[in-house]
Each structure stands twice: as C-alpha cells, then as structure tokens.
Amino acid sequence: MKILAIADEPSKYLWDFYKKGRLDDIDLIISAGDLPSEYLSFLVTFAKCPLLYVTGNHDTKYIKNPPEGCVCIDDKVYVHEGIRIFGAGGSMRYNPYAEYQYTENEMRARLIKDSPKILRRKGIDIFVTHAPARGMGDMDDLPHRGFECFNTVLDKFKPKYMIHGHVHMNYGRKVKRVTERGDTRIINAFEKYTFEYDPKPKHKDD
C-alpha cells in the first residue's frame, strides 16, 4: 500500500502544477494538519482513495469550512483495508484561548478518554498527530514542543508508524524527516512524504 503523508505547507507539485494522474498510484492520503481546506478537497477529488486528516493548531477555519470529501480522524480509530489508524490533532497550548491547542495534562486526559477505542481494536498501526512526541523531532520552544503523552502511546501500543507535522523541515538542519522510537518509524510529513506500507496482517473492521 502506497501512502502519501502531507502537512503544514501545500505541495506545488500536487496543487499549483498538478498534472492528471499524479495521484493514481496512491492508496491512502493522510494529512497531519495545518493545510488549507481547499487543498485537501482538491487532492481527494483527483485521488482514487480516501483522505484522512487531523487538525493542526492553525486549522480553525475547518470549524466553518471543513475539507469536503475528507474524513477527520481526531479521537477516532479509522480502519482502512485492515490498517488501524488513530488521530490526535492539535499542538501544545501557547495561546490560552485558541482552538486545537492543549496543555500536556489536557492532551493526556484526551488520550485516556480515547484509549477504550484503541483497546477495542486491539491496538493501532498508524498514529497520526499534528505535534510530534516530546524528544522525537520536536523543538524546545513551547509552540513547537512535543507531547510526552504521545511517547506513552508509542510505548504501549507500538504502532508501526507515527505521522506528524508542525515542525517544518526548513526550520533548520536538526529537523529530521524520519526518526525511530522502538519499533515505530516516525515521519515528519512536512509538505509531502510517500512511503510503502505492508497491510498484512489485517485486522477485522467490526
């Protein structure tokens, strides 16, 4: 299965200079947040697959204008061809009144509330967030700091992949595209990143 991960900045290759057929070999698109609603709707129109997304800290426009034809997986376990995909969007809270921002305690409480959904599916295969996990591709300033509770999810459920955005690849040389924690490969989806996922073994979608 070929998965296209996107986040933070629209790809000119896939939008401004799009040519028919560029998405034909993509089996699933996952957005890790902070992308225009119109961009996601554009991609799903030309793709032959679902587009899943979580909200980024700048996605407040989604409240009134959500991406058409796309599926929000915030606080949900979405099963696609046997692959269990769980989403938890948002960033560390740096504005006390902003939507899609959370303190560490708020995000932890959110994940605890969501945990029965994960347990019913007997785990997850892909963990999709906007912010990274603490110490796994994040930065030290509060707006770009990762969540420690995301590491708890990685250590407990051991998903094959984690996909996040928020920390742009052009922030500096220390920003890595791919890192690992245990058996989980962590992908920074800034702009676009394509990877192959082996869907076996499959998990029944009840």
Sine and cosine of phi, psi and omega as CSV:
sin_phi,cos_phi,sin_psi,cos_psi,sin_omega,cos_omega
0.00,0.00,0.77,-0.64,-0.01,-1.00
-0.98,-0.19,0.86,-0.51,-0.05,-1.00
-0.92,-0.39,0.73,-0.68,0.10,-1.00
-0.97,-0.24,0.90,-0.44,0.06,-1.00
-0.98,-0.20,0.70,-0.72,-0.04,-1.00
-0.68,-0.73,0.43,-0.90,0.04,-1.00
-0.16,-0.99,0.48,-0.88,0.32,-0.95
0.95,0.31,-0.69,0.73,-0.06,-1.00
-0.64,-0.77,0.83,-0.56,0.02,-1.00
-0.87,0.50,0.61,-0.80,0.05,-1.00
-0.99,0.11,0.84,-0.54,0.05,-1.00
-0.89,0.46,-0.54,0.84,0.02,-1.00
-0.88,0.47,-0.54,0.84,-0.05,-1.00
-0.98,-0.19,-0.04,1.00,-0.03,-1.00
-0.75,-0.66,-0.96,0.29,-0.04,-1.00
-0.85,0.52,-0.67,0.75,-0.08,-1.00
-0.90,-0.43,0.51,0.86,-0.04,-1.00
-0.90,0.45,0.66,-0.75,0.10,-0.99
-0.84,-0.54,0.61,-0.79,-0.05,-1.00
-0.81,0.59,0.73,-0.68,0.06,-1.00
0.99,-0.16,-0.14,0.99,-0.07,-1.00
-0.93,0.38,-0.33,0.94,0.00,-1.00
-0.95,-0.30,0.10,0.99,-0.11,-0.99
-0.89,0.46,-0.51,0.86,-0.05,-1.00
-1.00,-0.09,0.12,0.99,0.01,-1.00
-1.00,0.01,0.76,-0.65,-0.04,-1.00
-0.99,-0.13,-0.31,0.95,0.00,-1.00
-0.30,-0.95,0.66,-0.75,0.08,-1.00
-0.90,-0.43,0.74,-0.67,0.01,-1.00
-0.81,-0.58,0.85,-0.52,0.05,-1.00
-0.98,-0.19,0.79,-0.62,0.01,-1.00
-0.99,-0.13,0.33,0.94,0.18,-0.98
0.97,-0.22,0.23,-0.97,0.02,-1.00
0.87,0.49,0.71,0.71,0.07,-1.00
-0.79,-0.62,0.56,-0.83,-0.01,-1.00
-0.86,0.51,0.64,-0.77,0.04,-1.00
-0.83,0.56,-0.64,0.77,-0.03,-1.00
-0.90,0.43,-0.55,0.84,0.01,-1.00
-0.92,0.40,-0.73,0.68,0.01,-1.00
-0.89,0.45,-0.67,0.75,0.02,-1.00
-0.90,0.44,-0.61,0.79,0.05,-1.00
-0.89,0.46,-0.74,0.67,-0.04,-1.00
-0.89,0.46,-0.71,0.70,-0.05,-1.00
-0.93,0.37,-0.43,0.90,0.04,-1.00
-0.91,0.41,-0.62,0.79,-0.06,-1.00
-1.00,-0.09,-0.26,0.96,0.01,-1.00
-0.99,0.15,0.34,-0.94,0.04,-1.00
-0.94,-0.33,0.58,0.82,-0.09,-1.00
-0.44,-0.90,0.20,-0.98,0.07,-1.00
-0.94,0.34,0.41,-0.91,0.15,-0.99
-0.85,-0.53,0.89,-0.45,0.03,-1.00
-0.97,-0.22,0.53,-0.85,0.01,-1.00
-0.52,-0.85,0.43,-0.90,0.24,-0.97
-0.90,-0.44,0.29,-0.96,-0.03,-1.00
-1.00,0.03,0.64,-0.77,0.13,-0.99
-0.99,-0.13,0.12,-0.99,-0.04,-1.00
-0.93,0.36,-0.24,0.97,0.03,-1.00
-0.96,-0.27,0.24,0.97,-0.10,-0.99
-0.99,-0.13,0.52,0.85,-0.01,-1.00
-0.90,0.43,-0.37,0.93,0.04,-1.00
-0.91,0.40,-0.35,0.94,0.02,-1.00
-0.89,0.45,-0.41,0.91,-0.05,-1.00
-0.87,0.49,-0.68,0.73,0.01,-1.00
-0.99,-0.15,-0.39,0.92,-0.08,-1.00
-0.69,-0.73,0.95,0.32,-0.01,-1.00
-0.94,0.35,0.42,-0.91,0.02,-1.00
-0.88,0.47,0.82,-0.57,-0.03,-1.00
-0.96,0.27,0.67,-0.74,0.06,-1.00
0.98,0.21,0.08,1.00,-0.04,-1.00
-0.93,-0.36,0.27,-0.96,-0.07,-1.00
-0.89,-0.46,0.87,-0.50,0.08,-1.00
-0.98,0.17,0.81,-0.59,-0.01,-1.00
-0.93,-0.36,0.30,0.96,0.10,-0.99
-0.85,0.53,0.82,-0.57,0.04,-1.00
0.89,0.47,0.45,0.89,0.02,-1.00
-0.75,-0.66,0.44,-0.90,0.20,-0.98
-0.96,-0.29,0.93,-0.36,-0.02,-1.00
-0.97,-0.23,0.78,-0.63,-0.02,-1.00
-0.96,-0.27,0.87,-0.50,0.01,-1.00
-0.85,-0.52,0.93,-0.37,0.00,-1.00
0.78,0.63,0.68,0.73,0.05,-1.00
1.00,0.05,-0.13,0.99,-0.01,-1.00
-1.00,-0.04,0.84,-0.55,-0.04,-1.00
-1.00,0.01,0.89,-0.46,-0.11,-0.99
-0.86,-0.51,0.85,-0.52,-0.03,-1.00
-0.90,-0.43,0.69,-0.73,-0.06,-1.00
-0.88,-0.48,0.63,-0.77,0.08,-1.00
-0.57,-0.82,1.00,0.02,-0.05,-1.00
-0.98,0.19,0.02,-1.00,0.03,-1.00
0.99,-0.16,0.22,-0.98,-0.02,-1.00
-0.82,-0.58,0.05,-1.00,0.12,-0.99
-0.87,0.49,0.63,-0.78,-0.04,-1.00
-0.97,0.26,0.89,-0.46,0.11,-0.99
-0.85,-0.53,-0.11,0.99,0.10,-1.00
-0.80,-0.60,0.90,-0.45,-0.13,-0.99
-0.89,0.46,-0.29,0.96,-0.09,-1.00
-0.92,-0.39,0.09,1.00,-0.11,-0.99
-1.00,0.09,0.53,-0.85,0.14,-0.99
-0.97,0.25,0.39,-0.92,0.11,-0.99
0.87,0.49,0.51,0.86,0.13,-0.99
-0.77,-0.64,0.60,-0.80,-0.13,-0.99
-0.60,-0.80,0.59,-0.81,0.21,-0.98
-0.97,0.26,0.20,-0.98,0.05,-1.00
-0.84,0.54,-0.69,0.72,-0.01,-1.00
-0.91,0.41,-0.61,0.79,0.02,-1.00
-0.91,0.40,-0.68,0.73,0.02,-1.00
-0.92,0.38,-0.63,0.78,0.03,-1.00
-0.88,0.47,-0.70,0.72,0.02,-1.00
-0.89,0.46,-0.61,0.79,0.03,-1.00
-0.89,0.45,-0.69,0.72,-0.01,-1.00
-0.93,0.36,-0.59,0.81,0.06,-1.00
-0.89,0.46,-0.65,0.76,0.03,-1.00
-0.91,0.42,-0.55,0.83,-0.03,-1.00
-0.99,0.13,-0.29,0.96,-0.15,-0.99
-0.85,0.53,-0.58,0.81,0.05,-1.00
-0.87,0.50,-0.54,0.84,0.03,-1.00
-0.90,0.43,-0.64,0.77,0.01,-1.00
-0.93,0.35,-0.68,0.74,-0.02,-1.00
-0.90,0.43,-0.58,0.82,0.04,-1.00
-0.89,0.45,-0.50,0.87,0.03,-1.00
-1.00,0.00,0.03,1.00,-0.01,-1.00
0.87,0.50,0.64,0.77,0.07,-1.00
0.93,-0.37,-0.11,-0.99,0.01,-1.00
-0.66,-0.75,0.42,-0.91,0.02,-1.00
-0.97,-0.25,-0.55,0.83,0.03,-1.00
-0.74,-0.67,0.79,-0.61,0.03,-1.00
-0.96,-0.29,0.89,-0.45,-0.07,-1.00
-0.94,-0.35,0.83,-0.55,0.02,-1.00
-0.71,-0.71,0.17,-0.99,0.17,-0.98
-1.00,-0.04,-0.83,0.55,0.04,-1.00
-0.97,0.22,0.44,-0.90,0.07,-1.00
-0.98,0.19,0.08,-1.00,0.16,-0.99
-0.98,0.19,0.47,-0.88,0.00,-1.00
-0.88,0.48,0.79,-0.61,0.03,-1.00
0.99,0.17,0.04,1.00,-0.03,-1.00
-0.85,-0.53,0.91,0.42,0.02,-1.00
1.00,-0.08,0.21,0.98,0.03,-1.00
-1.00,-0.07,-0.14,-0.99,0.04,-1.00
-0.78,-0.62,0.16,-0.99,-0.10,-1.00
-0.99,0.12,-0.40,0.91,0.00,-1.00
-0.95,0.33,0.54,-0.84,-0.11,-0.99
-0.82,0.58,-0.74,0.68,-0.04,-1.00
-0.85,0.52,-0.49,0.87,-0.06,-1.00
-0.93,-0.36,0.25,0.97,0.03,-1.00
-0.97,0.23,0.62,-0.78,0.01,-1.00
-1.00,0.07,0.17,-0.99,-0.02,-1.00
-1.00,-0.09,0.78,-0.63,0.05,-1.00
-0.91,0.41,-0.54,0.84,-0.02,-1.00
-0.92,0.39,-0.34,0.94,0.10,-0.99
-0.92,0.40,-0.57,0.82,0.06,-1.00
-0.89,0.45,-0.56,0.83,0.05,-1.00
-0.89,0.46,-0.67,0.75,0.05,-1.00
-0.88,0.47,-0.70,0.71,-0.02,-1.00
-0.89,0.46,-0.70,0.72,-0.05,-1.00
-0.95,0.31,-0.55,0.83,-0.06,-1.00
-0.99,0.15,-0.71,0.70,-0.13,-0.99
-0.98,-0.21,-0.28,0.96,0.09,-1.00
0.76,0.65,0.84,0.55,0.05,-1.00
-0.91,0.42,0.42,-0.91,0.00,-1.00
-0.93,0.37,-0.59,0.81,-0.01,-1.00
-0.71,-0.71,0.51,-0.86,0.27,-0.96
-0.83,-0.55,0.74,-0.67,0.03,-1.00
-0.88,-0.48,0.80,-0.60,0.03,-1.00
-0.66,-0.75,0.12,-0.99,0.10,-1.00
-0.75,-0.67,-0.70,-0.71,0.18,-0.98
0.97,0.23,-0.71,0.71,0.03,-1.00
-0.99,-0.13,0.95,-0.30,-0.11,-0.99
-0.95,0.32,0.59,-0.81,-0.02,-1.00
-0.90,0.43,-0.40,0.92,-0.01,-1.00
-1.00,0.01,0.20,0.98,0.05,-1.00
-0.96,0.27,-0.35,0.94,-0.01,-1.00
0.36,-0.93,0.17,-0.99,-0.07,-1.00
-0.92,0.39,-0.37,0.93,-0.07,-1.00
-0.98,0.21,-0.21,0.98,0.00,-1.00
-0.98,0.20,0.88,-0.48,-0.05,-1.00
-0.98,-0.20,0.57,-0.82,0.04,-1.00
-0.96,0.29,-0.69,0.73,-0.05,-1.00
-0.74,-0.67,0.75,-0.66,0.11,-0.99
-0.74,-0.67,0.07,-1.00,0.01,-1.00
-0.67,-0.74,0.55,-0.83,0.15,-0.99
-0.70,-0.71,0.94,-0.33,-0.09,-1.00
0.88,0.47,-0.80,-0.60,0.00,-1.00
-1.00,-0.01,0.06,1.00,-0.06,-1.00
-0.99,-0.14,0.80,-0.61,0.13,-0.99
-1.00,-0.01,0.82,-0.57,-0.07,-1.00
-0.96,-0.27,0.84,-0.55,-0.09,-1.00
-0.91,-0.41,0.80,-0.60,0.18,-0.98
-1.00,0.07,0.92,-0.38,-0.15,-0.99
-1.00,0.05,0.26,0.97,-0.03,-1.00
-0.70,0.71,0.78,-0.62,-0.05,-1.00
0.89,0.45,-0.98,0.19,0.04,-1.00
-0.32,-0.95,0.56,-0.83,0.07,-1.00
-0.46,-0.89,0.79,-0.61,-0.03,-1.00
-0.94,-0.35,0.68,-0.73,0.04,-1.00
-0.55,-0.84,0.36,-0.93,0.01,-1.00
-0.99,-0.10,0.71,-0.70,0.04,-1.00
-0.84,-0.54,0.80,-0.60,0.07,-1.00
-0.99,0.13,0.92,-0.39,-0.11,-0.99
-0.96,0.29,-0.12,0.99,-0.02,-1.00
-1.00,-0.02,0.57,-0.82,-0.07,1.00
-0.98,0.21,0.48,-0.88,-0.02,-1.00
-1.00,0.05,0.43,-0.90,0.03,-1.00
-0.87,-0.50,0.74,-0.68,-0.08,-1.00
-0.90,0.43,0.75,-0.67,0.07,-1.00
-1.00,-0.04,0.99,-0.15,-0.01,-1.00
-1.00,-0.06,0.00,0.00,0.00,0.00
